[in-house]
């Protein structure tokens, strides 16, 4: 699988995102999955996937702390494309143990506590969703964050032992919005209210003009620590 990831790294450089998705679906039937956080990039990929196949395998993580607008977008997206996005929930027992020992808003106390919350609410459900798959499609873009500067169009995720494919990696924010407007793709209405990047409600705020697009995520932390653990750069094997 590592060899396939390396091959795709070069091959995808000359391909459009749509062509990348087409190749993945043809080469890995039943073995690929797309994880959507319901962000703008993810909505673009959802639109592309449904143009290629009617029922693409898509899942999203419901941490239990999302904005109402995000839940509303899940419903709108399902209705628009005639699909059913699989919703993955955290393990109830793990959430109860964490909250009862460290509090409902433990993420404000320390980076370690915040990462624990992300692990319980995001990473563990993600690992269940990826089980049995060879390809994990994401909507990551290089310019989103300093922690994503070393990502590749395709790469081996050593943590989850899966090939991660990032079709929109080199796209700019302008390209994303141009696509959304051109194709009338549904998006989260909070983007119109100063929220360029959305996650859990307690850990997301609107940003001021001129701020980095990720400034509203875990705003009390330094930029280099602003990842939940889903997409950290993995060590090469």
C-alpha positions in Angstrom: 0.0 0.0 0.0 2.9 2.4 0.7 4.1 1.8 -2.9 0.7 2.7 -4.2 0.7 5.9 -2.2 4.0 6.9 -3.7 2.8 6.1 -7.2 -0.3 8.2 -6.7 1.8 11.1 -5.3 3.3 11.6 -8.8 0.4 10.5 -10.9 -2.1 12.9 -9.2 0.1 16.0 -9.9 -1.1 16.1 -13.5 -4.8 15.2 -12.8 -7.8 17.3 -11.9 -9.6 16.5 -8.6 -12.5 15.0 -10.5 -10.1 12.7 -12.4 -8.4 11.7 -9.1 -11.8 10.8 -7.6 -12.8 8.9 -10.7 -9.5 6.9 -10.6 -9.9 6.1 -6.9 -13.5 4.8 -7.4 -12.6 2.7 -10.4 -9.4 1.3 -8.8 -10.6 0.7 -5.3 -14.3 -0.2 -5.5 -15.8 -0.7 -2.0 -12.4 0.1 -0.4 -12.5 3.9 -0.4 -14.4 6.4 1.9 -14.7 10.1 2.1 -14.7 11.9 5.5 -16.6 15.2 5.5 -16.5 17.8 8.2 -19.2 19.6 6.2 -16.7 22.4 5.4 -16.6 24.2 2.1 -13.9 21.9 0.7 -15.8 18.8 1.8 -19.0 20.1 0.1 -17.0 20.6 -3.1 -15.8 17.0 -3.0 -19.3 15.7 -2.1 -20.6 17.5 -5.2 -17.8 16.0 -7.4 -18.4 12.5 -6.0 -22.1 12.6 -6.7 -21.5 13.7 -10.2 -19.5 10.5 -10.7 -21.5 8.0 -8.7 -25.0 8.3 -7.2 -24.2 6.9 -3.8 -20.7 7.6 -2.7 -19.5 6.4 0.7 -19.4 9.5 2.9 -19.3 9.8 6.7 -19.1 12.7 9.1 -18.2 12.8 12.8 -20.9 14.1 15.2 -18.9 15.0 18.3 -22.1 16.0 20.2 -20.8 19.6 20.4 -21.5 20.8 16.8 -23.3 24.0 15.7 -27.0 23.7 14.8 -26.1 25.1 11.4 -23.8 22.1 10.8 -26.6 19.6 11.5 -28.9 21.6 9.3 -26.3 21.3 6.5 -26.1 17.6 6.8 -29.8 17.3 6.1 -29.7 19.8 3.3 -26.8 18.0 1.6 -28.6 14.6 1.9 -31.7 16.0 0.3 -29.9 18.0 -2.4 -27.9 14.9 -3.6 -30.2 12.1 -2.7 -27.6 10.5 -0.4 -27.3 9.5 3.2 -24.2 10.7 4.9 -23.2 8.2 7.6 -23.0 9.9 11.0 -20.4 8.5 13.4 -20.8 9.1 17.1 -18.3 8.8 19.9 -18.5 5.9 22.3 -20.9 6.9 25.1 -19.0 5.2 27.9 -15.8 7.0 26.9 -17.5 10.4 26.8 -19.2 9.8 30.2 -15.9 8.8 31.8 -14.0 11.8 30.4 -16.7 14.4 31.2 -17.3 13.1 34.7 -13.6 13.0 35.6 -12.5 16.2 33.8 -15.6 18.3 33.2 -17.7 19.2 30.3 -15.3 21.9 29.0 -12.0 20.3 29.8 -10.6 21.4 26.5 -10.0 24.9 27.9 -7.8 23.7 30.7 -4.8 22.4 28.7 -3.7 21.3 25.3 -3.5 17.7 26.7 -7.1 17.8 27.9 -8.2 19.3 24.6 -6.5 16.6 22.7 -8.1 14.0 24.9 -11.5 15.4 24.1 -10.7 15.3 20.4 -9.5 11.7 20.7 -12.7 10.5 22.3 -15.1 12.6 20.2 -13.2 12.4 16.8 -10.3 10.0 16.5 -11.9 6.9 18.0 -15.0 7.2 15.8 -12.8 8.0 12.8 -10.8 4.8 13.3 -14.1 2.8 13.3 -15.2 4.5 10.1 -12.0 3.8 8.3 -11.9 0.1 9.2 -11.7 -2.2 6.2 -10.9 0.7 3.8 -7.8 1.2 1.7 -8.3 4.8 0.7 -9.3 7.8 2.8 -10.4 10.8 0.8 -10.2 14.2 2.6 -10.9 17.9 1.8 -7.6 19.1 3.2 -5.8 22.1 1.5 -2.2 23.1 2.0 -2.9 26.8 2.7 -5.4 26.0 5.5 -2.8 25.7 8.3 1.0 25.6 9.0 0.5 22.0 10.2 -0.7 21.0 6.7 2.2 22.4 4.6 3.9 19.0 4.2 0.8 17.1 3.0 0.8 15.4 -0.4 -1.9 14.7 -2.9 -1.6 11.1 -1.8 0.3 9.8 1.2 0.6 6.8 3.5 -1.1 7.4 6.8 1.0 5.3 9.1 -1.2 5.9 12.1 -4.4 4.5 10.4 -2.5 2.3 7.9 -4.4 3.7 5.0 -3.7 5.8 1.9 -4.9 9.3 2.4 -5.9 11.2 -0.8 -6.3 15.0 -0.7 -7.7 16.0 -4.2 -8.0 19.7 -3.3 -4.6 20.1 -1.7 -3.3 22.8 -4.0 -6.6 24.7 -4.4 -6.9 28.2 -3.0 -9.9 29.4 -1.0 -10.9 31.5 -4.0 -11.1 28.4 -6.1 -13.3 26.6 -3.5 -15.8 29.4 -3.4 -15.8 29.9 -7.1 -16.8 26.2 -7.4 -19.4 26.5 -4.8 -21.0 29.5 -6.4 -20.8 28.1 -9.9 -22.4 24.8 -9.0 -24.8 26.2 -6.3 -23.3 23.8 -3.7 -24.9 24.0 -0.3 -22.7 25.4 2.5 -22.8 26.2 6.1 -24.5 29.6 6.6 -22.0 30.4 9.4 -19.4 31.1 6.7 -21.4 34.2 6.0 -21.0 35.4 9.6 -17.2 35.3 9.9 -16.6 31.6 10.5 -14.3 30.4 7.7 -13.4 27.2 9.6 -15.9 25.3 11.6 -15.6 22.6 14.2 -17.2 22.1 17.6 -19.2 25.1 18.9 -17.2 25.6 22.1 -13.9 25.5 20.2 -14.8 27.8 17.3 -15.3 31.5 17.1 -15.8 34.0 14.3 -12.6 35.8 13.1 -11.7 39.4 12.5 -10.9 40.8 9.1 -7.3 40.0 8.2 -7.0 37.1 10.6 -5.8 33.7 9.4 -8.7 31.4 8.3 -7.9 29.0 11.2 -7.6 31.7 13.8 -11.1 30.9 15.1 -10.3 27.3 15.9 -8.9 26.6 19.4 -8.0 30.3 19.5 -6.4 30.1 22.9 -3.6 27.8 21.5 -0.6 28.5 19.3 -0.9 27.8 15.6 1.5 24.8 15.6 -0.8 22.9 18.0 -4.1 23.6 16.2 -4.9 20.1 15.0 -7.4 17.6 16.6 -5.2 14.7 15.6 -7.2 13.5 12.6 -4.7 15.0 10.1 -1.4 15.3 11.8 1.6 14.6 9.6 2.5 11.0 10.1 6.0 9.6 10.5 7.2 7.8 7.4 7.8 4.1 7.6 
